C-alpha cells in the first residue's frame, strides 16, 4: 500500500470527516494517530483501525491549546514513530450573523479553526524536516473561498488557513514537504446537523441541497479520497493547491 511505513496524524478524527480520513489513510497502509477533543471517540476510531490489523494510537487534545497538542503528538510518536503526514481537520462552527456575534465566539472560532492548525503544524513539522519528506493537508471550507452568510468569522479562519498553507508550501518545499488544502462544501456530518438545527436550519439544508449541481450533500467518504491523494506519492509534485470537493456548488478559480 502506498502509505506503508508512514505515520499520519488526523486532528478531529473522532467522527465525521476526520474519522473517514483516518480510516482511508489506514486502508492505504499508514499508521494513524487519531487526535480528538473527545478521547473516547478517538479510542473508538483507533479500535476500528486496529480491528482488521492496522496500526493506530488515540490521544485527546483541544487543538486550541498548544500544550495539549504537543502532548498528544508526543503520545503518537511514542507509540507509532515520527510523524510524516498531518491532516488539519479539527473544526467547529455556529451559524449566526456577524452583528449578533459576541467576542467570546470569535475567540473560540479562531482558536479551533485557525490556531488549531498552527499548533498542529508546529508540533509535527520538525519530524518532516528531519526526514526530508512530509505531507500537510488542511481541511478548509468552500466558505473560506467564496464566503458564507452566517459564518463570517468561520469563513475568515478558513480563508486564513488557505493563505497559511500556501505560504507554508513555499517555506517547506526545500525540505521535501508538500502542503495542500481540501475545501469541502456542505457535508452530512454531526457538526452540520448541530449548526443547522431547528426549522430555520432545515430550510438552510434544503437550500444547500437544491443549489448543489450533483443534487445531494457531501458525505465524509467523498472528502477522504481527496485528502488521501494529497498524502500519496502520486501527489509528490503538487503543493500549495486548493481543491474544492463540493458537488459543484462552487466553481470559482
BALOBA-1460 file (C-alpha; in Angstrom, 3 decimals):
// residues 253
<rec num="1" residu="x" x="0.000" y="0.000" z="0.000"/>
<rec num="2" residu="x" x="1.267" y="3.436" z="-0.901"/>
<rec num="3" residu="x" x="1.491" y="4.851" z="2.647"/>
<rec num="4" residu="x" x="3.033" y="1.801" z="4.292"/>
<rec num="5" residu="x" x="5.647" y="2.831" z="6.834"/>
<rec num="6" residu="x" x="4.280" y="6.377" z="7.177"/>
<rec num="7" residu="x" x="2.778" y="7.789" z="10.358"/>
<rec num="8" residu="x" x="-0.167" y="10.143" z="9.917"/>
<rec num="9" residu="x" x="-1.921" y="12.334" z="12.471"/>
<rec num="10" residu="x" x="-5.502" y="13.438" z="11.862"/>
<rec num="11" residu="x" x="-6.998" y="16.083" z="14.134"/>
<rec num="12" residu="x" x="-10.719" y="15.988" z="14.867"/>
<rec num="13" residu="x" x="-10.665" y="12.319" z="13.867"/>
<rec num="14" residu="x" x="-13.250" y="11.067" z="16.323"/>
<rec num="15" residu="x" x="-16.197" y="11.476" z="13.971"/>
<rec num="16" residu="x" x="-17.378" y="12.753" z="10.607"/>
<rec num="17" residu="x" x="-14.850" y="13.806" z="8.000"/>
<rec num="18" residu="x" x="-11.883" y="13.239" z="10.309"/>
<rec num="19" residu="x" x="-12.909" y="9.655" z="11.036"/>
<rec num="20" residu="x" x="-13.349" y="8.954" z="7.313"/>
<rec num="21" residu="x" x="-9.897" y="10.390" z="6.611"/>
<rec num="22" residu="x" x="-8.269" y="8.357" z="9.377"/>
<rec num="23" residu="x" x="-9.847" y="5.143" z="8.100"/>
<rec num="24" residu="x" x="-8.866" y="5.928" z="4.488"/>
<rec num="25" residu="x" x="-5.229" y="6.625" z="5.379"/>
<rec num="26" residu="x" x="-5.102" y="3.426" z="7.425"/>
<rec num="27" residu="x" x="-6.518" y="1.491" z="4.472"/>
<rec num="28" residu="x" x="-3.638" y="2.901" z="2.409"/>
<rec num="29" residu="x" x="-1.180" y="1.450" z="4.925"/>
<rec num="30" residu="x" x="-0.440" y="4.406" z="7.208"/>
<rec num="31" residu="x" x="-0.211" y="4.103" z="10.967"/>
<rec num="32" residu="x" x="-2.658" y="6.724" z="12.217"/>
<rec num="33" residu="x" x="-2.635" y="8.994" z="15.223"/>
<rec num="34" residu="x" x="-6.288" y="9.680" z="15.988"/>
<rec num="35" residu="x" x="-6.496" y="13.010" z="17.828"/>
<rec num="36" residu="x" x="-9.774" y="14.441" z="19.056"/>
<rec num="37" residu="x" x="-11.188" y="16.608" z="21.836"/>
<rec num="38" residu="x" x="-13.329" y="13.583" z="22.733"/>
<rec num="39" residu="x" x="-10.823" y="10.998" z="23.896"/>
<rec num="40" residu="x" x="-13.378" y="8.189" z="23.969"/>
<rec num="41" residu="x" x="-14.318" y="8.877" z="20.328"/>
<rec num="42" residu="x" x="-10.638" y="8.854" z="19.381"/>
<rec num="43" residu="x" x="-10.231" y="5.482" z="21.083"/>
<rec num="44" residu="x" x="-13.194" y="4.062" z="19.161"/>
<rec num="45" residu="x" x="-11.758" y="5.126" z="15.804"/>
<rec num="46" residu="x" x="-8.327" y="3.769" z="16.728"/>
<rec num="47" residu="x" x="-10.007" y="0.463" z="17.579"/>
<rec num="48" residu="x" x="-11.744" y="0.461" z="14.168"/>
<rec num="49" residu="x" x="-8.355" y="0.817" z="12.512"/>
<rec num="50" residu="x" x="-6.730" y="-1.855" z="14.665"/>
<rec num="51" residu="x" x="-9.522" y="-4.432" z="14.241"/>
<rec num="52" residu="x" x="-8.507" y="-5.524" z="10.700"/>
<rec num="53" residu="x" x="-4.800" y="-5.332" z="11.581"/>
<rec num="54" residu="x" x="-3.994" y="-1.644" z="11.164"/>
<rec num="55" residu="x" x="-1.851" y="0.457" z="13.459"/>
<rec num="56" residu="x" x="-3.310" y="3.374" z="15.396"/>
<rec num="57" residu="x" x="-2.879" y="5.427" z="18.549"/>
<rec num="58" residu="x" x="-5.535" y="7.629" z="20.129"/>
<rec num="59" residu="x" x="-4.898" y="10.864" z="22.004"/>
<rec num="60" residu="x" x="-7.184" y="13.540" z="23.394"/>
<rec num="61" residu="x" x="-6.438" y="17.225" z="22.811"/>
<rec num="62" residu="x" x="-8.104" y="20.590" z="22.420"/>
<rec num="63" residu="x" x="-6.353" y="21.841" z="19.279"/>
<rec num="64" residu="x" x="-6.751" y="25.396" z="20.521"/>
<rec num="65" residu="x" x="-4.272" y="24.614" z="23.320"/>
<rec num="66" residu="x" x="-0.670" y="24.251" z="22.098"/>
<rec num="67" residu="x" x="0.469" y="22.342" z="25.205"/>
<rec num="68" residu="x" x="-2.299" y="19.758" z="24.738"/>
<rec num="69" residu="x" x="-1.460" y="19.354" z="21.051"/>
<rec num="70" residu="x" x="2.227" y="18.829" z="21.777"/>
<rec num="71" residu="x" x="1.404" y="16.257" z="24.444"/>
<rec num="72" residu="x" x="-0.971" y="14.387" z="22.106"/>
<rec num="73" residu="x" x="1.571" y="14.321" z="19.300"/>
<rec num="74" residu="x" x="4.195" y="13.014" z="21.720"/>
<rec num="75" residu="x" x="1.813" y="10.157" z="22.554"/>
<rec num="76" residu="x" x="1.540" y="9.333" z="18.846"/>
<rec num="77" residu="x" x="5.322" y="9.473" z="18.384"/>
<rec num="78" residu="x" x="5.875" y="7.229" z="21.357"/>
<rec num="79" residu="x" x="3.504" y="4.578" z="20.020"/>
<rec num="80" residu="x" x="3.904" y="4.838" z="16.259"/>
<rec num="81" residu="x" x="7.058" y="6.827" z="15.415"/>
<rec num="82" residu="x" x="7.936" y="10.128" z="13.778"/>
<rec num="83" residu="x" x="5.079" y="11.979" z="12.086"/>
<rec num="84" residu="x" x="5.202" y="12.098" z="8.277"/>
<rec num="85" residu="x" x="1.641" y="13.165" z="7.396"/>
<rec num="86" residu="x" x="-0.517" y="15.762" z="9.127"/>
<rec num="87" residu="x" x="-4.187" y="16.352" z="8.386"/>
<rec num="88" residu="x" x="-5.533" y="19.522" z="9.976"/>
<rec num="89" residu="x" x="-9.186" y="18.582" z="10.121"/>
<rec num="90" residu="x" x="-10.495" y="19.731" z="13.505"/>
<rec num="91" residu="x" x="-13.090" y="22.462" z="13.178"/>
<rec num="92" residu="x" x="-16.197" y="23.973" z="14.705"/>
<rec num="93" residu="x" x="-18.861" y="26.462" z="13.659"/>
<rec num="94" residu="x" x="-22.060" y="28.231" z="14.650"/>
<rec num="95" residu="x" x="-24.441" y="29.821" z="12.172"/>
<rec num="96" residu="x" x="-25.063" y="33.374" z="13.325"/>
<rec num="97" residu="x" x="-24.932" y="36.819" z="11.673"/>
<rec num="98" residu="x" x="-21.742" y="38.722" z="12.438"/>
<rec num="99" residu="x" x="-23.651" y="41.574" z="14.090"/>
<rec num="100" residu="x" x="-25.065" y="39.066" z="16.592"/>
<rec num="101" residu="x" x="-21.658" y="37.577" z="17.487"/>
<rec num="102" residu="x" x="-20.050" y="38.035" z="20.857"/>
<rec num="103" residu="x" x="-16.247" y="38.351" z="21.063"/>
<rec num="104" residu="x" x="-16.101" y="35.087" z="23.020"/>
<rec num="105" residu="x" x="-17.477" y="33.329" z="19.947"/>
<rec num="106" residu="x" x="-14.814" y="34.926" z="17.750"/>
<rec num="107" residu="x" x="-12.119" y="33.676" z="20.107"/>
<rec num="108" residu="x" x="-13.447" y="30.120" z="20.095"/>
<rec num="109" residu="x" x="-13.800" y="30.011" z="16.321"/>
<rec num="110" residu="x" x="-10.285" y="31.373" z="15.796"/>
<rec num="111" residu="x" x="-8.747" y="29.051" z="18.395"/>
<rec num="112" residu="x" x="-10.215" y="25.903" z="16.854"/>
<rec num="113" residu="x" x="-10.357" y="26.676" z="13.137"/>
<rec num="114" residu="x" x="-7.154" y="28.662" z="12.657"/>
<rec num="115" residu="x" x="-4.833" y="28.473" z="15.638"/>
<rec num="116" residu="x" x="-5.506" y="24.756" z="15.924"/>
<rec num="117" residu="x" x="-3.878" y="24.225" z="12.536"/>
<rec num="118" residu="x" x="-0.913" y="26.376" z="13.558"/>
<rec num="119" residu="x" x="-0.473" y="24.337" z="16.734"/>
<rec num="120" residu="x" x="-0.651" y="21.025" z="14.889"/>
<rec num="121" residu="x" x="1.678" y="22.099" z="12.095"/>
<rec num="122" residu="x" x="4.296" y="23.400" z="14.510"/>
<rec num="123" residu="x" x="4.071" y="20.204" z="16.549"/>
<rec num="124" residu="x" x="4.618" y="17.933" z="13.524"/>
<rec num="125" residu="x" x="6.818" y="19.759" z="11.049"/>
<rec num="126" residu="x" x="10.179" y="19.180" z="12.739"/>
<rec num="127" residu="x" x="9.762" y="15.418" z="12.195"/>
<rec num="128" residu="x" x="9.152" y="16.033" z="8.489"/>
<rec num="129" residu="x" x="12.112" y="18.380" z="8.127"/>
<rec num="130" residu="x" x="14.382" y="15.820" z="9.784"/>
<rec num="131" residu="x" x="13.147" y="13.111" z="7.405"/>
<rec num="132" residu="x" x="13.277" y="15.283" z="4.282"/>
<rec num="133" residu="x" x="9.723" y="14.203" z="3.444"/>
<rec num="134" residu="x" x="6.270" y="15.194" z="4.574"/>
<rec num="135" residu="x" x="2.687" y="15.926" z="3.727"/>
<rec num="136" residu="x" x="0.457" y="18.549" z="5.338"/>
<rec num="137" residu="x" x="-3.163" y="18.634" z="4.226"/>
<rec num="138" residu="x" x="-5.550" y="21.135" z="5.760"/>
<rec num="139" residu="x" x="-9.312" y="20.762" z="5.582"/>
<rec num="140" residu="x" x="-10.583" y="24.276" z="4.978"/>
<rec num="141" residu="x" x="-14.050" y="25.011" z="3.554"/>
<rec num="142" residu="x" x="-15.640" y="26.489" z="0.480"/>
<rec num="143" residu="x" x="-16.823" y="29.173" z="2.930"/>
<rec num="144" residu="x" x="-13.201" y="30.300" z="3.015"/>
<rec num="145" residu="x" x="-13.075" y="30.566" z="-0.772"/>
<rec num="146" residu="x" x="-16.328" y="32.341" z="-1.532"/>
<rec num="147" residu="x" x="-17.832" y="33.427" z="1.813"/>
<rec num="148" residu="x" x="-20.976" y="32.153" z="3.509"/>
<rec num="149" residu="x" x="-23.830" y="34.021" z="5.162"/>
<rec num="150" residu="x" x="-23.888" y="33.483" z="8.923"/>
<rec num="151" residu="x" x="-20.294" y="32.250" z="9.016"/>
<rec num="152" residu="x" x="-18.223" y="35.435" z="8.839"/>
<rec num="153" residu="x" x="-15.539" y="34.551" z="11.386"/>
<rec num="154" residu="x" x="-15.529" y="30.861" z="10.463"/>
<rec num="155" residu="x" x="-15.081" y="31.774" z="6.794"/>
<rec num="156" residu="x" x="-12.319" y="34.202" z="7.746"/>
<rec num="157" residu="x" x="-10.497" y="31.457" z="9.637"/>
<rec num="158" residu="x" x="-10.851" y="29.039" z="6.744"/>
<rec num="159" residu="x" x="-9.588" y="31.673" z="4.291"/>
<rec num="160" residu="x" x="-6.670" y="32.296" z="6.626"/>
<rec num="161" residu="x" x="-5.931" y="28.574" z="6.610"/>
<rec num="162" residu="x" x="-5.616" y="28.694" z="2.824"/>
<rec num="163" residu="x" x="-3.159" y="31.603" z="2.975"/>
<rec num="164" residu="x" x="-1.187" y="29.938" z="5.764"/>
<rec num="165" residu="x" x="-0.981" y="26.698" z="3.769"/>
<rec num="166" residu="x" x="0.208" y="28.396" z="0.587"/>
<rec num="167" residu="x" x="2.952" y="30.212" z="2.492"/>
<rec num="168" residu="x" x="3.964" y="27.052" z="4.338"/>
<rec num="169" residu="x" x="4.137" y="25.278" z="0.974"/>
<rec num="170" residu="x" x="6.723" y="27.830" z="-0.197"/>
<rec num="171" residu="x" x="8.746" y="27.703" z="3.014"/>
<rec num="172" residu="x" x="8.853" y="23.909" z="3.329"/>
<rec num="173" residu="x" x="9.299" y="22.840" z="-0.306"/>
<rec num="174" residu="x" x="13.085" y="22.687" z="0.055"/>
<rec num="175" residu="x" x="12.621" y="20.058" z="2.761"/>
<rec num="176" residu="x" x="10.577" y="17.763" z="0.528"/>
<rec num="177" residu="x" x="7.321" y="18.682" z="2.270"/>
<rec num="178" residu="x" x="4.139" y="19.429" z="0.355"/>
<rec num="179" residu="x" x="1.246" y="21.459" z="1.762"/>
<rec num="180" residu="x" x="-2.209" y="21.413" z="0.198"/>
<rec num="181" residu="x" x="-5.808" y="22.249" z="1.085"/>
<rec num="182" residu="x" x="-9.107" y="20.435" z="0.619"/>
<rec num="183" residu="x" x="-12.262" y="22.571" z="0.779"/>
<rec num="184" residu="x" x="-15.443" y="20.593" z="1.426"/>
<rec num="185" residu="x" x="-18.808" y="22.031" z="0.570"/>
<rec num="186" residu="x" x="-21.830" y="21.224" z="2.769"/>
<rec num="187" residu="x" x="-21.214" y="17.723" z="4.131"/>
<rec num="188" residu="x" x="-23.620" y="15.499" z="6.040"/>
<rec num="189" residu="x" x="-21.950" y="15.347" z="9.447"/>
<rec num="190" residu="x" x="-22.983" y="15.687" z="13.078"/>
<rec num="191" residu="x" x="-21.493" y="19.194" z="13.075"/>
<rec num="192" residu="x" x="-23.658" y="20.255" z="10.143"/>
<rec num="193" residu="x" x="-26.712" y="18.891" z="11.929"/>
<rec num="194" residu="x" x="-25.698" y="20.770" z="15.074"/>
<rec num="195" residu="x" x="-25.224" y="24.145" z="13.399"/>
<rec num="196" residu="x" x="-28.380" y="23.864" z="11.294"/>
<rec num="197" residu="x" x="-30.757" y="22.510" z="13.925"/>
<rec num="198" residu="x" x="-34.369" y="23.701" z="14.107"/>
<rec num="199" residu="x" x="-36.873" y="24.798" z="11.470"/>
<rec num="200" residu="x" x="-34.636" y="27.550" z="10.083"/>
<rec num="201" residu="x" x="-31.733" y="25.136" z="9.825"/>
<rec num="202" residu="x" x="-33.854" y="22.650" z="7.873"/>
<rec num="203" residu="x" x="-34.574" y="25.377" z="5.331"/>
<rec num="204" residu="x" x="-30.863" y="26.144" z="5.064"/>
<rec num="205" residu="x" x="-30.071" y="22.474" z="4.404"/>
<rec num="206" residu="x" x="-32.806" y="22.231" z="1.763"/>
<rec num="207" residu="x" x="-31.497" y="25.346" z="0.017"/>
<rec num="208" residu="x" x="-27.957" y="23.951" z="0.052"/>
<rec num="209" residu="x" x="-29.086" y="20.652" z="-1.430"/>
<rec num="210" residu="x" x="-31.031" y="22.362" z="-4.217"/>
<rec num="211" residu="x" x="-28.028" y="24.577" z="-5.045"/>
<rec num="212" residu="x" x="-25.592" y="21.691" z="-5.480"/>
<rec num="213" residu="x" x="-25.423" y="20.587" z="-9.136"/>
<rec num="214" residu="x" x="-24.897" y="16.925" z="-8.168"/>
<rec num="215" residu="x" x="-28.107" y="17.118" z="-6.158"/>
<rec num="216" residu="x" x="-27.005" y="15.987" z="-2.713"/>
<rec num="217" residu="x" x="-24.944" y="16.961" z="0.306"/>
<rec num="218" residu="x" x="-21.441" y="15.584" z="0.513"/>
<rec num="219" residu="x" x="-20.586" y="12.584" z="2.676"/>
<rec num="220" residu="x" x="-17.400" y="12.195" z="4.734"/>
<rec num="221" residu="x" x="-16.319" y="9.443" z="2.340"/>
<rec num="222" residu="x" x="-16.458" y="11.972" z="-0.514"/>
<rec num="223" residu="x" x="-13.808" y="14.093" z="1.204"/>
<rec num="224" residu="x" x="-11.408" y="11.411" z="2.417"/>
<rec num="225" residu="x" x="-10.130" y="10.307" z="-1.035"/>
<rec num="226" residu="x" x="-9.031" y="13.853" z="-1.880"/>
<rec num="227" residu="x" x="-7.019" y="14.031" z="1.336"/>
<rec num="228" residu="x" x="-5.543" y="10.575" z="0.734"/>
<rec num="229" residu="x" x="-4.484" y="11.629" z="-2.766"/>
<rec num="230" residu="x" x="-2.595" y="14.671" z="-1.452"/>
<rec num="231" residu="x" x="-0.894" y="12.371" z="1.089"/>
<rec num="232" residu="x" x="0.147" y="9.885" z="-1.560"/>
<rec num="233" residu="x" x="3.386" y="9.550" z="-3.540"/>
<rec num="234" residu="x" x="1.390" y="10.356" z="-6.697"/>
<rec num="235" residu="x" x="0.882" y="13.909" z="-5.410"/>
<rec num="236" residu="x" x="4.582" y="14.498" z="-4.804"/>
<rec num="237" residu="x" x="4.817" y="17.335" z="-7.349"/>
<rec num="238" residu="x" x="1.677" y="19.127" z="-6.149"/>
<rec num="239" residu="x" x="1.964" y="21.776" z="-3.462"/>
<rec num="240" residu="x" x="0.239" y="24.999" z="-2.463"/>
<rec num="241" residu="x" x="-3.008" y="23.926" z="-4.132"/>
<rec num="242" residu="x" x="-6.666" y="24.193" z="-3.091"/>
<rec num="243" residu="x" x="-9.206" y="21.560" z="-4.138"/>
<rec num="244" residu="x" x="-12.947" y="22.106" z="-3.727"/>
<rec num="245" residu="x" x="-14.958" y="18.955" z="-3.029"/>
<rec num="246" residu="x" x="-18.465" y="20.360" z="-3.134"/>
<rec num="247" residu="x" x="-20.538" y="18.590" z="-5.764"/>
<rec num="248" residu="x" x="-20.085" y="21.636" z="-7.990"/>
<rec num="249" residu="x" x="-21.632" y="24.102" z="-5.534"/>
<rec num="250" residu="x" x="-18.702" y="26.446" z="-6.097"/>
<rec num="251" residu="x" x="-16.682" y="26.601" z="-9.288"/>
<rec num="252" residu="x" x="-14.648" y="29.755" z="-8.781"/>
<rec num="253" residu="x" x="-10.991" y="29.608" z="-9.762"/>
